[in-house]
């Protein structure tokens, strides 16, 4: 059965015209929204694999990243550093996550937010389940975040309207992710991840060693105690 257009978008990402994709390739931007279903031999489990990738030039930008199901940041499995900019930045492998993809041409933006998970099938290869959470076309942002207004990166996002002309922004839980991906499609020559983050470092209690001053005080107290005990024994013996 032929997939519906919305189902195809949910699985593969934004449906951009062939000439647009050709122009993106010519700029050197390598954005890969496609997800892979992979098998972990040691855990004997199927997992989802995604690649945070993309970047921008002044004219346009294309980027894809990932967040948790509630919109909060996720840690990357592996950070990738490339000699060439606007390519792959990080890898994520997990059971479920939300994909955030954006395309920008000058001041016009398209945004796609999709949810992805795996459905087990009695030992067989797990099946990818995808659904569209938000699809915004032709959003507009006058601020030139890639140029003279770069100082506003991370604090500005495009305005989306419904077909009837009413405001149609994504749900509030996606605001942070939208701000981040907007920054990413305006990051010329991007070489870092905008959505996936480093694994938080474990916090341990510091070991405090006594300094020489404390050591002298302790030794003095011990000596006084020992001296007192010796005097008591001498008086008793007399």
Secondary structure, 3 states (H helix, E strand, C coil): CCCCHHHHHHHHCCCCCHHHHHHHHHHCCCCCCCCEEEEECCCCEEEEEEEEEEEECCCEEEEEEEECCCCCECECCEECCCCCCCCEEEEEEECEEEEEEEEEECCEEEEEEEEEEEEEECCEEEEEEEEEEEEEEEEECCCCCCCCCHHHCCCCCCECECCCCCECCCCHHHHHHHHHHHHHCCCECCCCCCCCECCCCCCCCCCCCCCHHHHHHHHHHHHHHHHHHHHHHHHHHC
